[in-house]
């Protein structure tokens, strides 16, 4: 059975070397720091050891006051250039998040592409149009601001 998915694409320039940026985003504990507080996001469990292909992360969060448990798996792991996490269980029927990192001198272009869809057919599409599309955008807008705080633009001091 085929279903329509939605896509969110966001690109961000980070004024740090690719290895530093990849290291930050591949540390599961940093996810809590860049996720909006209104989601009540908590990591419950991470596969022991460093993240790699096959690692699983279990979370809890609140979507509009409803407690949700979510489990993702690292499907692709190509340090320091790319990793993909997918939904194993959670509120979406599909969640496929590709994180891509490209070095440009001492800066990194990070691109997120999230393909997702909700369950429940037409009802899921209505809920997406009414709430979820804006919520996903707000989450990634918040994330962008937090990343700017973690990796501020550095300017040489005037001589």
Backbone as a printed PyTorch tensor [residue, N CA C, xyz], in Angstrom:
tensor([[[ 0.8410, -1.1850,  0.0000],
         [ 0.0000,  0.0000,  0.0000],
         [ 0.8840,  1.2450,  0.0000]],

        [[ 0.5890,  2.1440, -0.8680],
         [ 1.3670,  3.3670, -1.0160],
         [ 0.7230,  4.4990, -0.2140]],

        [[ 1.5300,  5.4120,  0.2810],
         [ 0.9900,  6.5540,  1.0150],
         [ 1.8260,  7.7810,  0.6960]],

        [[ 1.1940,  8.9410,  0.8220],
         [ 1.8510, 10.2120,  0.5470],
         [ 2.6350, 10.6380,  1.7860]],

        [[ 3.8530, 11.0950,  1.5730],
         [ 4.6130, 11.6110,  2.7020],
         [ 4.8890, 13.0930,  2.4960]],

        [[ 5.1780, 13.7580,  3.5870],
         [ 5.5030, 15.1810,  3.6000],
         [ 7.0150, 15.3010,  3.7330]],

        [[ 7.5520, 16.4140,  3.2680],
         [ 8.9990, 16.6250,  3.3470],
         [ 9.2950, 17.9880,  3.9520]],

        [[10.1840, 17.9860,  4.9120],
         [10.7260, 19.2190,  5.4570],
         [12.2080, 19.2210,  5.0980]],

        [[12.6770, 20.3200,  4.5450],
         [14.0990, 20.4620,  4.2110],
         [14.5900, 21.7460,  4.8550]],

        [[15.6960, 21.6320,  5.5720],
         [16.2810, 22.8080,  6.2110],
         [17.7890, 22.7510,  6.0610]],

        [[18.3530, 23.8830,  5.7170],
         [19.8000, 23.9860,  5.5590],
         [20.3000, 25.0520,  6.5220]],

        [[21.4690, 24.7870,  7.1100],
         [22.0370, 25.7380,  8.0600],
         [23.5560, 25.7320,  7.9330]],

        [[24.1260, 26.9230,  7.8870],
         [25.5810, 27.0590,  7.8830],
         [26.0550, 27.1870,  9.3230]],

        [[27.0500, 26.4040,  9.6730],
         [27.5850, 26.3950, 11.0340],
         [29.0710, 26.7340, 10.9460]],

        [[29.5010, 27.7770, 11.6590],
         [30.8890, 28.2500, 11.5240],
         [31.8940, 27.4070, 12.3100]],

        [[31.8730, 26.1050, 12.0600],
         [32.7990, 25.1810, 12.7180],
         [33.1720, 24.0730, 11.7350]],

        [[34.3150, 23.4220, 11.9530],
         [34.7370, 22.3240, 11.0770],
         [33.7550, 21.1480, 11.1370]],

        [[33.6810, 20.4240, 10.0500],
         [32.7280, 19.3250,  9.9090],
         [32.8490, 18.2880, 11.0170]],

        [[34.0500, 17.9550, 11.4380],
         [34.2230, 16.9340, 12.4730],
         [33.5740, 17.3610, 13.7850]],

        [[33.7270, 18.6420, 14.1340],
         [33.1290, 19.1630, 15.3640],
         [31.6010, 19.1610, 15.2780]],

        [[31.0790, 19.5680, 14.1360],
         [29.6260, 19.6180, 13.9440],
         [29.0430, 18.2090, 13.9590]],

        [[29.6560, 17.2960, 13.2320],
         [29.1580, 15.9120, 13.2030],
         [29.1920, 15.3080, 14.6020]],

        [[30.2570, 15.5630, 15.3340],
         [30.3830, 15.0370, 16.6960],
         [29.2380, 15.5280, 17.5780]],

        [[28.8890, 16.7900, 17.4560],
         [27.7940, 17.3490, 18.2520],
         [26.4670, 16.6700, 17.9020]],

        [[26.1750, 16.5560, 16.6240],
         [24.8770, 16.0060, 16.2110],
         [24.7960, 14.4930, 16.3550]],

        [[25.9110, 13.8410, 16.4530],
         [25.8780, 12.3890, 16.6120],
         [25.9130, 11.9650, 18.0820]],

        [[25.9140, 12.9260, 18.9950],
         [25.8240, 12.6260, 20.4260],
         [24.3530, 12.7340, 20.8250]],

        [[23.7410, 11.6030, 21.1310],
         [22.2950, 11.5580, 21.4010],
         [21.8860, 12.5510, 22.4890]],

        [[22.7280, 12.7290, 23.5070],
         [22.3460, 13.6130, 24.6110],
         [22.1580, 15.0620, 24.1660]],

        [[22.7720, 15.4680, 23.0700],
         [22.6010, 16.8360, 22.5770],
         [21.2180, 17.0710, 21.9850]],

        [[20.5250, 16.0090, 21.6350],
         [19.1810, 16.1510, 21.0720],
         [18.2420, 16.8430, 22.0610]],

        [[18.3660, 16.5220, 23.3340],
         [17.5210, 17.1760, 24.3530],
         [17.7780, 18.6790, 24.3840]],

        [[19.0290, 19.0710, 24.1470],
         [19.3920, 20.4880, 24.2480],
         [18.8970, 21.3190, 23.0710]],

        [[18.5950, 20.6850, 21.9470],
         [18.1530, 21.4410, 20.7700],
         [16.6870, 21.1770, 20.4300]],

        [[15.9720, 20.5180, 21.3550],
         [14.5510, 20.2330, 21.1630],
         [13.7520, 21.1960, 22.0370]],

        [[12.6710, 21.7600, 21.5070],
         [11.8980, 22.7550, 22.2760],
         [11.4020, 22.2120, 23.6150]],

        [[11.4790, 23.0280, 24.6540],
         [11.0230, 22.5840, 25.9720],
         [ 9.5350, 22.2350, 26.0020]],

        [[ 8.7310, 22.8440, 25.1400],
         [ 7.2930, 22.5510, 25.1390],
         [ 6.9820, 21.1160, 24.7370]],

        [[ 7.9740, 20.3820, 24.2200],
         [ 7.7610, 18.9710, 23.8930],
         [ 8.0250, 18.0450, 25.0770]],

        [[ 8.6300, 18.5580, 26.1520],
         [ 8.9330, 17.7040, 27.2950],
         [ 9.7600, 16.4940, 26.9000]],

        [[10.6970, 16.6930, 25.9960],
         [11.4880, 15.6230, 25.3900],
         [12.5030, 15.0630, 26.3760]],

        [[12.5210, 13.7400, 26.5190],
         [13.4950, 13.0690, 27.3830],
         [14.0030, 11.8110, 26.6870]],

        [[15.3150, 11.6090, 26.7300],
         [15.8780, 10.3610, 26.2290],
         [15.7350,  9.3230, 27.3320]],

        [[15.1520,  8.1840, 26.9930],
         [14.9500,  7.1130, 27.9640],
         [16.0690,  6.0850, 27.9220]],

        [[16.5770,  5.8170, 26.7140],
         [17.5760,  4.7660, 26.5700],
         [18.2700,  4.9190, 25.2280]],

        [[19.5790,  4.6630, 25.2170],
         [20.3690,  4.6660, 23.9860],
         [21.1620,  3.3690, 23.9660]],

        [[21.2530,  2.7350, 22.8040],
         [22.0920,  1.5520, 22.6790],
         [23.4770,  1.9010, 23.2320]],

        [[24.0530,  1.0690, 24.1120],
         [25.3660,  1.3840, 24.7040],
         [26.4520,  1.5730, 23.6390]],

        [[27.4180,  2.4090, 23.9820],
         [28.5390,  2.6700, 23.0930],
         [28.2440,  3.8440, 22.1800]],

        [[29.2110,  4.2000, 21.3430],
         [28.9910,  5.3220, 20.4270],
         [27.9170,  4.9590, 19.3990]],

        [[27.2150,  5.9930, 18.9180],
         [26.2180,  5.7480, 17.8800],
         [26.8780,  5.1850, 16.6370]],

        [[26.1740,  4.2940, 15.9880],
         [26.6270,  3.6960, 14.7470],
         [25.4050,  3.1010, 14.0500]],

        [[25.5830,  2.5460, 12.8820],
         [24.4650,  1.9100, 12.1870],
         [23.8640,  0.8350, 13.0950]],

        [[22.5300,  0.8790, 13.2520],
         [21.8350, -0.0820, 14.0880],
         [21.5620,  0.3990, 15.5100]],

        [[22.1970,  1.4900, 15.9280],
         [21.9270,  2.0270, 17.2720],
         [20.4680,  2.4380, 17.3710]],

        [[19.8920,  2.2280, 18.5660],
         [18.5120,  2.6450, 18.8080],
         [18.4700,  3.6530, 19.9500]],

        [[17.5330,  4.5830, 19.8280],
         [17.3180,  5.5990, 20.8570],
         [15.8240,  5.5970, 21.1760]],

        [[15.5150,  5.5180, 22.4730],
         [14.1130,  5.5930, 22.9170],
         [13.9090,  6.9170, 23.6390]],

        [[12.7820,  7.5940, 23.3250],
         [12.4670,  8.8970, 23.8830],
         [11.0460,  8.8940, 24.4490]],

        [[10.7930,  9.8810, 25.2790],
         [ 9.4160, 10.2120, 25.6230],
         [ 9.2560, 11.7010, 25.3590]],

        [[ 8.0520, 12.0960, 25.0010],
         [ 7.7400, 13.4920, 24.7600],
         [ 6.2460, 13.6950, 24.9120]],

        [[ 5.8270, 14.9270, 24.7840],
         [ 4.4150, 15.2600, 24.8750],
         [ 4.0320, 16.0300, 23.6210]],

        [[ 3.0630, 15.5230, 22.9070],
         [ 2.5320, 16.2280, 21.7460],
         [ 1.1480, 16.7380, 22.1130]],

        [[ 1.0470, 18.0610, 22.2670],
         [-0.2250, 18.6820, 22.6510],
         [-0.7950, 18.0440, 23.9130]],

        [[ 0.1120, 17.7700, 24.8730],
         [-0.2990, 17.2250, 26.1560],
         [-0.4600, 15.7120, 26.1900]],

        [[-0.3000, 15.0490, 25.0630],
         [-0.4500, 13.5910, 24.9960],
         [ 0.9280, 12.9570, 25.1230]],

        [[ 1.1440, 12.0940, 26.1470],
         [ 2.4560, 11.4440, 26.2830],
         [ 2.6870, 10.4490, 25.1390]],

        [[ 3.8740, 10.5160, 24.5850],
         [ 4.2510,  9.6970, 23.4330],
         [ 5.5930,  9.0310, 23.7270]],

        [[ 5.7030,  7.7800, 23.3270],
         [ 6.9960,  7.1000, 23.3470],
         [ 7.4140,  6.9120, 21.8990]],

        [[ 8.6930,  7.1200, 21.6450],
         [ 9.2030,  7.1120, 20.2880],
         [10.5110,  6.3360, 20.3110]],

        [[10.7300,  5.5260, 19.2970],
         [11.9820,  4.7700, 19.1750],
         [12.5030,  4.9610, 17.7580]],

        [[13.7720,  5.3770, 17.6610],
         [14.4020,  5.5340, 16.3540],
         [15.6080,  4.6120, 16.2480]],

        [[15.9630,  4.3360, 15.0150],
         [17.1440,  3.5100, 14.7230],
         [18.0150,  4.2630, 13.7340]],

        [[19.3270,  4.1990, 13.9580],
         [20.2650,  4.7630, 12.9910],
         [20.3540,  3.7750, 11.8380]],

        [[19.8870,  4.1770, 10.6860],
         [19.8380,  3.2960,  9.5180],
         [21.1190,  3.4060,  8.6820]],

        [[21.6640,  4.6260,  8.5900],
         [22.8810,  4.8790,  7.8130],
         [23.8330,  5.6770,  8.6910]],

        [[25.1250,  5.3320,  8.6300],
         [26.1290,  5.9990,  9.4670],
         [27.4070,  6.1560,  8.6580]],

        [[27.6700,  7.3750,  8.1720],
         [28.8530,  7.6490,  7.3540],
         [29.5400,  8.9080,  7.9140]],

        [[30.2950,  8.7520,  9.0280],
         [30.9410,  9.9160,  9.6300],
         [32.0500, 10.4710,  8.7370]],

        [[32.2500, 11.7670,  8.7120],
         [31.4640, 12.8340,  9.3220],
         [30.4760, 13.4580,  8.3390]],

        [[30.0050, 12.6920,  7.3760],
         [29.2240, 13.2740,  6.2810],
         [27.7160, 13.0890,  6.3600]],

        [[27.2680, 11.9730,  6.9250],
         [25.8330, 11.7200,  6.8600],
         [25.4190, 10.6480,  7.8490]],

        [[24.2150, 10.8150,  8.3880],
         [23.5570,  9.7110,  9.0720],
         [22.0540,  9.8620,  8.9010]],

        [[21.3680,  8.7410,  8.9990],
         [19.9220,  8.6950,  8.8090],
         [19.3130,  7.9900, 10.0010]],

        [[18.2850,  8.6160, 10.5820],
         [17.5210,  7.9170, 11.6170],
         [16.0900,  7.7210, 11.1160]],

        [[15.5240,  6.5780, 11.4800],
         [14.1660,  6.2420, 11.0730],
         [13.3280,  5.8930, 12.3030]],

        [[12.0450,  6.0790, 12.1830],
         [11.1160,  5.7170, 13.2470],
         [10.9400,  4.2060, 13.2710]],

        [[11.1140,  3.6300, 14.4420],
         [10.7960,  2.2110, 14.6450],
         [ 9.4270,  2.0970, 15.2960]],

        [[ 9.1020,  3.0400, 16.2060],
         [ 7.7660,  3.1410, 16.7910],
         [ 7.5830,  4.5880, 17.2350]],

        [[ 6.3490,  5.0370, 17.2290],
         [ 6.0890,  6.4150, 17.6250],
         [ 4.8740,  6.9780, 16.9180]],

        [[ 4.7210,  8.2990, 17.0000],
         [ 3.4880,  8.9330, 16.5420],
         [ 3.3220,  9.0120, 15.0210]],

        [[ 4.3790,  8.8300, 14.2800],
         [ 4.2990,  8.9330, 12.8240],
         [ 4.2470,  7.5420, 12.2000]],

        [[ 3.6270,  7.4690, 11.0640],
         [ 3.6640,  6.2100, 10.3120],
         [ 5.0430,  6.0540,  9.6720]],

        [[ 5.5800,  7.1720,  9.2060],
         [ 6.9240,  7.2090,  8.6130],
         [ 7.6400,  8.4230,  9.1630]],

        [[ 8.8830,  8.2280,  9.5720],
         [ 9.7890,  9.3310,  9.9280],
         [11.1590,  8.8930,  9.4600]],

        [[11.6820,  9.5700,  8.4530],
         [12.9660,  9.2440,  7.8440],
         [13.7510, 10.5420,  7.7920]],

        [[14.7530, 10.6850,  8.6680],
         [15.4730, 11.9440,  8.8330],
         [16.9250, 11.7630,  8.3870]],

        [[17.2810, 12.4280,  7.2990],
         [18.6410, 12.3970,  6.7750],
         [19.3690, 13.6620,  7.2060]],

        [[20.5010, 13.4780,  7.8770],
         [21.3620, 14.5740,  8.3250],
         [22.5950, 14.5310,  7.4140]],

        [[22.8540, 15.6070,  6.6870],
         [24.0010, 15.6580,  5.7820],
         [24.8950, 16.8260,  6.1800]],

        [[26.2010, 16.5870,  6.1560],
         [27.1870, 17.5860,  6.5510],
         [28.2040, 17.7330,  5.4200]],

        [[28.4410, 18.9830,  4.9960],
         [29.4150, 19.2540,  3.9370],
         [30.3990, 20.3040,  4.4330]],

        [[31.6860, 19.9800,  4.3270],
         [32.7270, 20.9110,  4.7550],
         [32.9230, 21.9940,  3.7060]],

        [[33.0720, 23.2220,  4.1840],
         [33.3890, 24.3790,  3.3420],
         [34.4080, 25.1940,  4.1290]],

        [[35.6740, 24.8580,  3.9470],
         [36.7150, 25.5000,  4.7420],
         [36.5280, 25.1180,  6.1990]],

        [[36.4740, 26.1200,  7.0730],
         [36.2560, 25.8680,  8.5020],
         [34.7840, 25.9540,  8.8900]],

        [[33.9100, 25.9430,  7.9130],
         [32.4660, 25.9590,  8.1680],
         [31.8470, 24.6730,  7.6310]],

        [[30.6260, 24.4260,  8.0650],
         [29.9060, 23.2220,  7.6530],
         [28.5000, 23.6020,  7.2350]],

        [[28.0940, 23.0750,  6.0950],
         [26.6930, 23.2030,  5.6930],
         [25.9800, 21.9380,  6.1370]],

        [[25.0080, 22.1210,  7.0240],
         [24.2220, 20.9950,  7.5170],
         [22.8580, 21.0560,  6.8390]],

        [[22.4350, 19.9250,  6.3070],
         [21.1220, 19.8470,  5.6680],
         [20.3340, 18.7310,  6.3220]],

        [[19.1190, 19.0510,  6.7190],
         [18.1820, 18.0670,  7.2490],
         [17.0890, 17.8730,  6.2160]],

        [[16.8020, 16.6280,  5.8970],
         [15.6530, 16.3000,  5.0650],
         [14.8520, 15.2670,  5.8430]],

        [[13.6250, 15.6520,  6.1910],
         [12.7520, 14.7620,  6.9410],
         [11.5600, 14.4220,  6.0560]],

        [[11.3900, 13.1340,  5.8200],
         [10.1900, 12.6360,  5.1330],
         [ 9.3280, 11.9880,  6.2080]],

        [[ 8.0730, 12.3760,  6.2590],
         [ 7.2120, 11.8500,  7.3150],
         [ 5.7690, 11.7870,  6.8490]],

        [[ 5.0240, 10.9520,  7.5140],
         [ 3.5860, 10.8940,  7.3100],
         [ 2.9390, 10.4000,  8.5940]],

        [[ 1.6960, 10.7460,  8.7510],
         [ 0.9310, 10.3310,  9.9210],
         [ 0.0950,  9.0980,  9.5680]],

        [[-0.3070,  8.3560, 10.5950],
         [-1.2380,  7.2500, 10.3400],
         [-2.6570,  7.8020, 10.1140]],

        [[-3.5890,  6.9240,  9.9050],
         [-5.0230,  7.2260,  9.8500],
         [-5.4970,  7.8830,  8.5590]],

        [[-4.7630,  7.6710,  7.4490],
         [-5.2470,  8.0950,  6.1410],
         [-5.6750,  9.5410,  6.0650]],

        [[-6.9100,  9.7640,  5.6040],
         [-7.4130, 11.1230,  5.4030],
         [-7.4450, 11.9120,  6.7100]],

        [[-7.7820, 11.2740,  7.8220],
         [-7.7800, 11.9510,  9.1180],
         [-6.3720, 12.4450,  9.4600]],

        [[-5.3580, 11.6100,  9.2100],
         [-3.9760, 12.0130,  9.4380],
         [-3.5810, 13.1960,  8.5680]],

        [[-4.0380, 13.2230,  7.3250],
         [-3.7240, 14.3480,  6.4310],
         [-4.3950, 15.6380,  6.9080]],

        [[-5.6080, 15.5190,  7.4460],
         [-6.2920, 16.7010,  7.9810],
         [-5.5440, 17.2330,  9.2050]],

        [[-5.1790, 16.3370, 10.1170],
         [-4.4390, 16.7430, 11.3210],
         [-3.1040, 17.3700, 10.9230]],

        [[-2.4660, 16.8260,  9.9020],
         [-1.2120, 17.4060,  9.4170],
         [-1.4400, 18.8370,  8.9610]],

        [[-2.4590, 19.0350,  8.1490],
         [-2.7340, 20.3780,  7.6200],
         [-3.0960, 21.3600,  8.7360]],

        [[-3.8280, 20.8910,  9.7460],
         [-4.2850, 21.7760, 10.8210],
         [-3.1980, 22.0780, 11.8490]],

        [[-2.3540, 21.0870, 12.1750],
         [-1.4150, 21.2700, 13.2900],
         [ 0.0030, 20.7930, 13.0180]],

        [[ 0.1380, 19.5830, 12.5170],
         [ 1.4400, 18.9150, 12.5210],
         [ 2.4580, 19.6270, 11.6330]],

        [[ 2.0630, 20.0710, 10.4510],
         [ 3.0100, 20.7620,  9.5670],
         [ 3.6360, 21.9490, 10.3000]],

        [[ 2.8150, 22.7690, 10.9490],
         [ 3.3250, 23.9360, 11.6720],
         [ 4.1770, 23.5040, 12.8740]],

        [[ 3.7520, 22.4380, 13.5690],
         [ 4.5310, 21.9590, 14.7140],
         [ 5.9150, 21.4940, 14.2940]],

        [[ 6.0050, 20.7270, 13.2190],
         [ 7.3040, 20.2370, 12.7430],
         [ 8.1850, 21.4280, 12.3600]],

        [[ 7.6210, 22.4060, 11.6760],
         [ 8.3810, 23.6020, 11.2950],
         [ 8.8630, 24.3390, 12.5470]],

        [[ 8.0010, 24.4900, 13.5660],
         [ 8.3900, 25.1760, 14.8060],
         [ 9.5240, 24.4420, 15.5080]],

        [[ 9.4730, 23.1300, 15.5100],
         [10.5270, 22.3350, 16.1460],
         [11.8740, 22.5980, 15.4690]],

        [[11.8770, 22.5800, 14.1400],
         [13.1330, 22.7890, 13.4210],
         [13.5840, 24.2540, 13.4570]],

        [[12.6540, 25.1990, 13.5350],
         [13.0360, 26.6030, 13.7100],
         [13.6980, 26.8050, 15.0680]],

        [[13.1380, 26.1770, 16.1040],
         [13.7360, 26.2450, 17.4390],
         [15.1360, 25.6290, 17.4070]],

        [[15.2320, 24.4880, 16.7770],
         [16.5140, 23.7960, 16.6750],
         [17.5630, 24.6870, 16.0070]],

        [[17.1680, 25.3590, 14.9240],
         [18.0940, 26.2660, 14.2260],
         [18.6320, 27.3250, 15.1820]],

        [[17.7560, 27.9280, 15.9710],
         [18.1820, 28.9720, 16.9110],
         [19.1240, 28.4170, 17.9740]],

        [[18.8110, 27.2450, 18.4930],
         [19.6750, 26.6290, 19.5100],
         [21.0530, 26.2910, 18.9290]],

        [[21.0850, 25.8020, 17.7070],
         [22.3610, 25.4790, 17.0590],
         [23.1880, 26.7560, 16.9030]],

        [[22.5510, 27.8670, 16.5500],
         [23.2680, 29.1420, 16.4520],
         [23.8590, 29.5390, 17.8010]],

        [[23.1550, 29.2150, 18.8980],
         [23.6760, 29.5210, 20.2320],
         [24.8600, 28.6200, 20.5970]],

        [[24.8010, 27.3550, 20.2070],
         [25.9030, 26.4290, 20.5000],
         [27.1290, 26.7180, 19.6370]],

        [[26.9030, 27.2060, 18.4270],
         [27.9950, 27.4820, 17.4840],
         [27.8870, 28.9240, 16.9910]],

        [[28.1570, 29.9000, 17.8760],
         [28.0030, 31.2890, 17.4590],
         [29.0390, 31.6700, 16.4030]],

        [[28.6610, 32.6370, 15.6170],
         [29.5680, 33.2110, 14.6140],
         [30.7210, 33.8480, 15.3710]],

        [[31.9290, 33.5490, 14.9700],
         [33.0970, 34.1570, 15.6330],
         [33.6670, 35.2320, 14.7210]],

        [[34.0080, 36.3520, 15.3130],
         [34.5700, 37.4610, 14.5460],
         [35.9340, 37.7980, 15.1180]],

        [[36.9120, 38.0130, 14.2490],
         [38.2220, 38.3940, 14.7580],
         [38.1300, 39.7560, 15.4620]],

        [[38.8540, 39.8960, 16.5410],
         [38.8160, 41.1840, 17.2530],
         [39.5350, 42.2480, 16.4340]],

        [[39.0220, 43.4310, 16.5580],
         [39.6220, 44.5570, 15.8060],
         [40.9770, 44.9090, 16.4190]],

        [[41.9300, 45.2010, 15.5640],
         [43.2840, 45.5170, 16.0510],
         [43.4610, 47.0000, 16.1790]]])
